[in-house]
Amino acid sequence: SFGLFWDEYPKRKNKIKALEIWLKKIQPENGLFEKIMAGLERDKRSKDWQENKGKYIPYPSTWLRNERWNDEHDQERTKYC
């Protein structure tokens, strides 16, 4: 499953570290892989990731380590107000 994540991540840097976090910390199973990929797709469409030729896209290891797929985005908050 890491290969699918890696292929979709727009900034492919430090693959070994990202794989280590994937295998040791995250160990995606029971629907977590799908949640990670949905979060990744959401972030790929975000303003921060699209500005300045992707300047603000974190390395995949950082995104994974900080469980950024769980982040709440502005459009999600306003949807429920």
Contacts in CASP RR format, 6 or more apart in sequence:
PFRMAT RR
TARGET T0000
AUTHOR 0000-0000-0000
METHOD contacts of the structure
MODEL  1
SFGLFWDEYPKRKNKIKALEIWLKKIQPENGLFEKIMAGLERDKRSKDWQ
ENKGKYIPYPSTWLRNERWNDEHDQERTKYC
1 28 0 8 1.000
1 33 0 8 1.000
2 18 0 8 1.000
2 19 0 8 1.000
2 22 0 8 1.000
2 23 0 8 1.000
4 37 0 8 1.000
5 22 0 8 1.000
5 33 0 8 1.000
5 36 0 8 1.000
5 37 0 8 1.000
5 40 0 8 1.000
5 60 0 8 1.000
6 12 0 8 1.000
6 15 0 8 1.000
6 18 0 8 1.000
6 60 0 8 1.000
8 37 0 8 1.000
8 40 0 8 1.000
8 41 0 8 1.000
8 44 0 8 1.000
9 18 0 8 1.000
9 40 0 8 1.000
9 60 0 8 1.000
9 63 0 8 1.000
10 44 0 8 1.000
10 49 0 8 1.000
10 54 0 8 1.000
10 57 0 8 1.000
11 54 0 8 1.000
11 57 0 8 1.000
11 58 0 8 1.000
11 59 0 8 1.000
11 60 0 8 1.000
12 60 0 8 1.000
13 59 0 8 1.000
13 60 0 8 1.000
14 59 0 8 1.000
14 60 0 8 1.000
14 61 0 8 1.000
15 60 0 8 1.000
17 59 0 8 1.000
17 61 0 8 1.000
18 59 0 8 1.000
18 60 0 8 1.000
18 61 0 8 1.000
18 64 0 8 1.000
20 61 0 8 1.000
21 61 0 8 1.000
21 64 0 8 1.000
21 65 0 8 1.000
22 28 0 8 1.000
22 64 0 8 1.000
25 64 0 8 1.000
25 65 0 8 1.000
26 32 0 8 1.000
26 36 0 8 1.000
26 64 0 8 1.000
28 36 0 8 1.000
35 69 0 8 1.000
36 64 0 8 1.000
36 69 0 8 1.000
38 69 0 8 1.000
39 68 0 8 1.000
39 69 0 8 1.000
40 63 0 8 1.000
40 69 0 8 1.000
42 73 0 8 1.000
43 49 0 8 1.000
43 63 0 8 1.000
43 68 0 8 1.000
43 69 0 8 1.000
43 71 0 8 1.000
46 73 0 8 1.000
48 56 0 8 1.000
48 57 0 8 1.000
49 56 0 8 1.000
49 57 0 8 1.000
58 66 0 8 1.000
58 68 0 8 1.000
62 68 0 8 1.000
63 69 0 8 1.000
END
